[in-house]
Amino acid sequence: MSATNDPYLLRLLLRCWNCDLRMVCTGLIGARADSDKLSQRTYKCGLGCHQEAIDAAAIESIVWTAAERRATISDIAAPYRQSVLEMLLVKAVIGPTGADISYVWRT
């Protein structure tokens, strides 16, 4: 296991349902009511199969929970989670709505 400071937990694992390419990590900048800039981590299909960016925090939480259940692991520190997922998963495929995810686990 190795630690990382990469803010995108699924950088090498999340794939598009339509083209099977890796999802691209993006950051959207928006303005809040008080005019401060807000950066949001997202994933997006590089070919545009998904019209909207997928919220990284939400999808990462869902995939991590599935990995915890699959491998009966818990209490893994955040810097090691990407490494653990790379050991457990071949890929996670996000569906057309962004709400459905299928997993290809390593055996």
C-alpha positions in Angstrom: 0.0 0.0 0.0 1.2 3.5 -0.7 -0.1 6.8 0.5 -1.1 9.6 -1.9 -2.4 13.2 -1.7 -4.3 12.8 -5.0 -7.7 14.5 -4.5 -9.3 12.1 -7.0 -9.8 8.7 -5.4 -11.0 7.0 -8.6 -8.6 8.7 -11.0 -7.6 5.4 -12.7 -10.7 3.3 -11.9 -13.8 5.1 -13.0 -15.0 4.4 -16.5 -17.7 5.7 -18.8 -20.7 3.3 -19.4 -20.8 4.2 -23.1 -17.3 4.4 -24.4 -15.4 2.5 -21.6 -12.8 5.3 -21.4 -11.5 6.5 -18.1 -13.4 9.4 -16.7 -11.5 12.7 -16.7 -10.9 14.5 -13.4 -12.0 18.1 -13.5 -12.6 21.0 -11.2 -15.5 23.3 -11.8 -15.2 26.9 -10.5 -18.5 28.5 -9.5 -19.5 31.5 -7.5 -21.3 31.4 -4.2 -23.8 34.1 -3.2 -21.0 35.9 -1.2 -18.9 35.9 -4.4 -16.1 33.7 -3.1 -14.8 31.2 -5.6 -15.7 27.6 -4.9 -13.8 24.7 -6.4 -15.7 21.4 -6.9 -14.0 18.1 -7.8 -15.8 16.3 -10.6 -15.4 13.4 -13.1 -16.5 13.7 -16.7 -16.3 11.6 -19.8 -13.6 13.0 -22.2 -15.8 12.2 -25.2 -18.9 13.9 -23.7 -21.0 10.8 -23.1 -22.2 12.4 -19.8 -23.5 15.8 -20.4 -23.1 16.8 -16.7 -20.1 16.4 -14.6 -20.3 13.8 -11.8 -19.7 15.0 -8.2 -16.4 13.4 -7.1 -17.2 13.3 -3.4 -20.5 11.6 -3.9 -19.3 8.9 -6.3 -16.2 8.2 -4.3 -18.2 7.7 -1.2 -20.5 5.2 -3.0 -17.5 3.2 -4.4 -15.6 3.2 -1.1 -18.6 1.9 0.7 -18.9 -0.9 -1.8 -15.2 -1.8 -1.4 -15.6 -1.8 2.4 -18.5 -4.3 2.1 -16.7 -6.4 -0.5 -13.4 -6.8 1.4 -14.8 -6.3 4.9 -12.3 -3.5 5.6 -12.7 -0.5 7.7 -10.7 2.3 9.3 -8.4 2.8 6.3 -6.8 6.2 6.4 -7.7 8.5 3.5 -4.2 8.7 2.0 -4.2 4.9 1.5 -7.7 4.5 0.1 -6.7 5.0 -3.5 -4.1 2.2 -3.2 -6.6 -0.1 -1.6 -9.1 0.5 -4.3 -6.5 -0.2 -7.0 -5.9 -3.6 -5.3 -9.6 -4.5 -5.1 -11.0 -3.1 -8.3 -10.3 -3.5 -12.0 -12.8 -0.7 -12.8 -16.0 0.9 -11.7 -18.3 1.8 -14.6 -20.7 4.7 -14.1 -24.0 4.5 -15.8 -25.7 7.1 -18.0 -27.4 8.9 -15.2 -24.4 8.9 -12.9 -26.5 7.1 -10.2 -25.9 3.5 -11.2 -22.4 2.0 -10.9 -21.2 -1.5 -11.8 -18.0 -3.0 -10.5 -15.4 -5.3 -11.9 -13.6 -6.7 -8.9 -10.2 -8.4 -8.9 -10.4 -12.1 -7.9 
